[in-house]
Amino acid sequence: MKCVMVVGNAGAGKSTFARRLGGKLALPVVHLDSHFWRPGWQIPEPTEWRQQLAALAASPAWVMDGNYINTFDIRMPPADSLVWLDHPRGICIRRVLTRTIMGHGRTRSDLAEGCPDRFDIAFLRYVWGFPVKQRPRIVAGIAQFGGHLRVIRLDCDAAAENFLATAGAL
């Protein structure tokens, strides 16, 4: 494992998992949210974003967390593995709410500077709808661009912990 994508619903623990996996495998960790968002939660120009992402994915080794499903065509070909944190949406909603309350007004380390946590009902709807709307898009992306990938689907924290416990031996 030298180029690993980590995907899943918000609140599934992608950033924490990616940091821990990167540490286990001695690989650099790329948090896509910190590269995508501009101060004040501004969205980058699409061509600029895709060029930036192509440069990140061209690195020889990485653990990259974030969905950005419309960029699977850039990230999946150089990846060798994909870890899918497919946790229940109730857990994800709870974690997002807790994270928002505890960090309200502060910027997390996995986000761009100037993007403080805030309560966002549209984002909560996204998290709740993820299994129905985004899960099929992940499956389709893997089928289209990731046939070569080793796909590891982890559906709970215990499965993620078990995987991390053996990750250095992979």
PyMOL commands that set and color helices and strands:
alter all, ss='L'
color gray80, all
select helices_A, chain A and resi 14-25+32-36+46-57+69-75+89-103+121-133+135-145+157-169
alter helices_A, ss='H'
color red, helices_A
select strands_A, chain A and resi 3-8+29-31+62-65+81-85+150-154
alter strands_A, ss='S'
color yellow, strands_A
deselect
rebuild
show_as cartoon
